């Protein structure tokens, strides 16, 4: 078993460390220690995306141990976006819980209207990425939570920055979307046909 202590390493460091570890030792089980919930989720999801069987346990207050075994489960099939000619992959990047820098009440009203209207992009809308205070849109009691859930229900991936949730103390209150890391965000930007920044 290959062990790696990723406590104290900021996102996306734990995922990058795990990627390097499994590329170097692809047949060996791994045990990864992380010191926050977002890192636990991101490392677990990364290993599963590579076809690994994953378990995680809480070792102590705020410290988790993620174990992975290679080739023990099936990888989810890749998206069929490339098989749909004429369909774009539009990524919408939302770094704030409001639009603009003027009046806050107006800005919050505008972001809600934006999210209500966003599904009008149709099949071209591929992913919505929430970072910084934008993650507040996907938590319990958010005025925009229903809009985020509707977007997600239409098959659009909603990625919510785990480091940002941790920073604002909102990890336990996330009510929509998938907790993600900077590596996934950068990869999504690379794969997108177009990026719209709000």
C-alpha positions in Angstrom: 0.0 0.0 0.0 1.3 3.4 -1.0 0.7 6.1 1.6 0.5 9.9 1.1 -0.1 12.5 3.8 -1.8 15.5 2.1 -2.8 17.3 5.3 -2.0 21.0 5.0 -1.9 20.9 1.2 -4.3 23.4 -0.5 -6.6 22.5 -3.4 -5.9 21.1 -5.9 -2.7 19.7 -4.3 -4.2 16.5 -2.8 -5.7 15.5 -6.2 -2.5 16.3 -8.0 -0.5 14.3 -5.5 -2.8 11.3 -5.8 -2.7 11.5 -9.6 1.1 11.4 -9.5 1.0 8.5 -7.0 -1.3 6.3 -9.1 0.5 7.1 -12.3 3.8 6.0 -10.7 2.3 2.9 -8.9 -0.8 2.0 -11.0 -1.2 -1.5 -9.5 -0.7 -0.6 -5.8 -3.5 0.3 -3.4 -3.2 3.8 -1.9 -4.0 5.5 1.4 -4.3 9.2 1.5 -4.7 11.5 4.6 -6.4 14.8 4.1 -7.5 17.5 6.6 -10.8 18.7 5.2 -14.0 17.5 3.8 -13.6 19.1 0.4 -10.2 17.3 -0.1 -11.8 14.0 0.9 -14.6 14.4 -1.6 -12.2 15.5 -4.4 -9.7 12.7 -3.9 -12.5 10.1 -3.6 -14.1 11.4 -6.8 -10.8 11.5 -8.7 -10.0 7.9 -7.7 -13.5 6.7 -8.7 -13.2 8.5 -12.1 -10.1 6.3 -12.7 -12.0 3.1 -11.9 -10.8 2.6 -8.4 -12.8 1.3 -5.5 -12.7 3.9 -2.8 -13.4 4.0 1.0 -13.0 7.0 3.3 -13.1 7.2 7.1 -12.8 10.0 9.6 -9.5 9.4 11.5 -9.9 12.2 13.9 -11.5 15.7 14.1 -11.2 17.1 10.6 -8.8 14.4 9.3 -9.9 11.8 6.8 -8.2 8.7 5.4 -9.1 7.8 1.8 -8.1 4.3 0.6 -8.2 3.3 -3.0 -7.8 -0.1 -4.8 -7.1 -0.1 -8.6 -9.4 -1.7 -11.1 -12.1 -2.6 -8.5 -15.0 -0.8 -10.1 -16.2 0.4 -13.5 -15.5 3.9 -14.8 -18.6 5.9 -15.7 -19.0 6.2 -19.5 -17.6 9.3 -21.1 -20.0 12.0 -22.1 -21.3 11.8 -25.7 -20.8 15.5 -26.4 -18.3 14.8 -29.1 -20.8 12.7 -30.9 -23.3 15.6 -31.2 -22.3 17.8 -34.1 -23.4 21.4 -33.9 -23.8 21.3 -30.1 -21.4 23.5 -28.2 -20.1 22.9 -24.7 -20.7 26.3 -23.0 -19.2 26.7 -19.5 -20.7 29.5 -17.3 -18.2 30.7 -14.7 -19.8 32.4 -11.7 -17.3 33.9 -9.2 -19.8 35.9 -7.2 -23.3 35.7 -5.6 -24.3 38.8 -7.4 -23.8 40.5 -10.8 -21.7 43.6 -11.0 -20.1 45.8 -8.3 -22.8 48.4 -7.7 -25.8 48.1 -5.5 -25.8 44.7 -3.7 -29.6 44.3 -3.7 -29.7 44.9 -7.4 -26.7 42.6 -8.0 -28.4 39.7 -6.2 -31.7 40.3 -8.1 -29.7 40.3 -11.4 -27.9 37.0 -10.6 -31.3 35.4 -9.8 -32.7 36.6 -13.1 -29.6 35.4 -14.9 -30.0 31.9 -13.4 -33.7 31.8 -14.2 -32.9 32.7 -17.9 -29.7 30.5 -18.2 -31.6 27.4 -19.3 -32.6 29.3 -22.5 -29.2 28.3 -23.8 -30.7 24.9 -24.4 -28.5 21.9 -25.1 -25.4 24.1 -25.5 -25.3 24.8 -21.7 -22.8 22.2 -20.5 -21.4 23.2 -17.1 -21.9 25.9 -14.5 -18.8 26.6 -12.2 -19.3 28.3 -8.9 -16.3 29.8 -7.2 -15.5 32.4 -4.5 -18.8 33.8 -3.2 -20.6 32.2 -6.1 -20.7 29.0 -4.1 -23.3 30.7 -1.8 -25.8 30.3 -4.6 -25.8 26.5 -4.1 -26.3 26.3 -0.3 -29.3 25.9 1.9 -31.5 29.0 2.3 -30.0 30.6 -0.8 -32.5 32.7 -2.8 -31.1 31.1 -5.9 -31.0 27.4 -4.8 -34.2 26.4 -6.7 -32.7 27.9 -9.9 -29.5 26.0 -9.4 -31.4 22.8 -8.8 -33.5 23.3 -12.0 -30.3 23.8 -14.0 -28.9 20.7 -12.6 -32.1 18.7 -13.2 -31.8 19.6 -16.9 -28.6 17.6 -17.0 -26.1 20.5 -16.7 -23.1 19.8 -14.4 -22.9 22.3 -11.6 -19.4 22.3 -10.1 -19.0 24.0 -6.7 -15.5 24.9 -5.5 -14.7 22.9 -2.4 -12.0 25.3 -1.2 -14.5 28.1 -1.4 -17.1 26.2 0.6 -14.5 25.5 3.3 -13.4 29.2 3.3 -17.0 30.4 3.9 -17.8 27.6 6.4 -20.5 26.3 4.0 -19.4 22.7 3.2 -22.1 21.1 5.3 -24.8 23.5 3.8 -24.2 22.7 0.2 -27.5 21.6 -1.2 -26.9 21.4 -5.0 -24.0 20.7 -7.4 -20.9 18.6 -7.1 -18.0 19.6 -4.9 -15.0 20.1 -7.1 -11.4 21.3 -7.1 -9.3 23.6 -9.3 -7.9 20.8 -11.4 -11.5 19.8 -12.5 -12.3 23.5 -13.1 -9.2 24.0 -15.3 -9.9 20.8 -17.2 -13.5 21.9 -17.8 -12.3 25.2 -19.1 -10.0 23.4 -21.5 -12.8 21.1 -22.8 -15.4 23.9 -23.2 -16.2 25.3 -26.6 -16.9 28.7 -25.0 -16.6 30.2 -21.5 -19.1 32.8 -20.3 -18.0 34.7 -17.2 -20.7 36.4 -15.2 
